[in-house]
Amino acid sequence: MKIMLKLIVMLSVIAAVVFAAGCAEEPENAGNETQGVSEQISPATPETGQVITEADNGTSISLKNGENFTLQLRENPSTGYSWELNVTEGLSVLSDEYIQDEAAEDKVGVPGTHSWIIQAVDQGSQQVNGIYKRSWENTTGTEDNFTLAVEVI
């Protein structure tokens, strides 16, 4: 009986030490209480190039062959709506990622930002086209669209 009691006490002490060590570590985002879209939109880097958003809809950019740019569009897939993106053959989608905004504990259906890193792979006039719709619904012409002309030199 005494051995069992000593074993239980020893396991409890070990568990308490492990728990305390875990609580003592600083969280990854300590000191950075605000999270959301502003953190997702990063400045241009050689890996991601310039950042294009909905504000750039209908405009054009110029890239050297091999350069990248990041396209970031807001969407809410929890409602069924998402961006369907098409690029011409002279562009290549290197990454495709959706990041949901921080949600309050009692909230569901929170929107986020869809990001694509796109690389210029062939010279000439290229294009990015997007349509914001539910994938199971027919296109009606009333959907939001995104268009970007890309001149690759």
C-alpha positions in Angstrom: 0.0 0.0 0.0 2.8 2.4 0.9 4.6 1.6 -2.4 1.4 2.5 -4.3 1.0 5.7 -2.4 4.7 6.7 -3.1 4.2 5.9 -6.8 1.1 8.1 -7.0 2.8 11.0 -5.3 5.9 10.6 -7.5 3.7 10.6 -10.7 1.8 13.6 -9.4 5.0 15.6 -8.8 6.3 14.7 -12.3 3.0 15.7 -13.9 3.1 19.0 -12.0 6.6 19.8 -13.1 5.8 19.0 -16.7 2.7 21.1 -16.6 4.5 24.1 -14.9 7.2 24.0 -17.6 4.6 24.1 -20.3 2.9 27.1 -18.7 6.2 29.0 -18.3 6.8 29.1 -22.1 5.9 32.3 -23.8 3.3 31.9 -26.5 4.3 32.3 -30.1 2.3 35.5 -30.6 3.1 37.0 -27.2 3.0 40.8 -27.3 1.2 40.6 -30.6 -2.5 40.7 -29.6 -3.9 41.8 -33.0 -4.1 39.2 -35.7 -5.9 39.2 -39.0 -5.7 40.6 -42.5 -3.1 43.3 -41.7 -0.6 40.6 -40.8 -1.4 38.5 -43.8 -0.6 41.4 -46.3 3.1 41.5 -46.2 5.5 43.9 -48.0 7.0 42.8 -51.3 9.9 40.4 -51.0 11.8 38.6 -53.8 9.9 35.4 -53.1 6.4 37.0 -53.2 7.0 40.2 -55.2 4.5 43.0 -55.2 1.1 42.5 -53.5 -2.0 42.8 -55.6 -5.5 43.2 -53.9 -9.1 43.9 -55.0 -8.1 47.6 -55.2 -6.0 46.6 -58.2 -8.9 45.1 -60.1 -8.9 46.1 -63.8 -5.3 47.4 -63.7 -2.1 46.1 -65.2 1.4 45.4 -63.9 4.7 44.7 -65.6 7.1 41.9 -64.5 10.3 40.5 -65.7 10.2 36.9 -66.8 10.7 34.8 -63.6 9.4 37.4 -61.2 6.6 36.7 -58.8 3.7 38.6 -57.4 1.1 37.9 -54.7 -2.6 38.2 -55.3 -4.7 38.5 -52.2 -8.5 38.5 -52.4 -11.0 38.5 -49.6 -13.5 35.6 -49.5 -15.9 33.7 -47.2 -15.9 30.0 -48.2 -18.1 29.2 -45.1 -21.0 30.8 -47.2 -20.0 28.7 -50.2 -18.4 31.7 -52.0 -14.8 31.5 -53.1 -12.6 32.8 -55.9 -12.2 30.7 -59.0 -9.0 31.9 -60.5 -7.7 31.4 -64.1 -4.3 32.5 -65.4 -3.0 32.4 -68.9 -0.2 30.0 -69.9 2.6 32.5 -69.4 1.8 32.6 -65.6 2.2 29.8 -63.1 0.5 29.6 -59.7 3.3 28.6 -57.2 1.1 28.6 -54.1 -2.6 28.8 -53.2 -3.5 29.4 -49.6 -6.6 30.5 -47.7 -6.2 32.1 -44.2 -9.3 32.6 -42.1 -9.5 35.8 -40.0 -9.5 35.4 -36.2 -12.9 34.5 -35.0 -14.6 35.4 -31.7 -15.4 32.3 -29.7 -19.1 32.5 -30.4 -18.8 33.3 -34.2 -18.9 31.0 -37.2 -18.7 31.8 -40.9 -15.7 34.1 -40.6 -14.2 35.4 -43.8 -10.5 35.5 -44.6 -8.0 36.1 -47.3 -7.1 33.9 -50.3 -3.5 34.3 -51.4 -1.8 33.1 -54.6 1.8 33.5 -55.4 2.0 33.7 -59.2 5.2 33.6 -61.3 5.8 35.0 -64.8 7.1 32.1 -66.9 6.7 33.4 -70.5 7.1 36.9 -72.1 4.2 38.8 -73.5 0.7 39.9 -72.5 -0.7 37.6 -69.7 -3.9 37.8 -67.7 -5.4 36.8 -64.3 -9.1 36.4 -64.2 -11.2 35.5 -61.1 -14.9 35.1 -60.4 -16.3 35.0 -56.9 -19.1 32.5 -56.8 -20.5 29.3 -55.4 -18.9 26.4 -57.3 -22.3 24.6 -57.7 -24.2 27.5 -59.1 -24.3 28.6 -62.7 -22.6 31.8 -63.7 -25.2 34.5 -64.1 -23.0 37.5 -65.0 -23.8 39.3 -61.7 -20.9 37.8 -59.8 -17.9 39.8 -58.6 -15.0 39.5 -61.0 -11.3 40.3 -60.8 -9.1 41.0 -63.8 -5.4 41.8 -63.9 -3.3 42.3 -67.1 0.3 41.3 -66.7 2.9 42.4 -69.2 5.9 40.1 -68.9 9.2 41.5 -70.4 
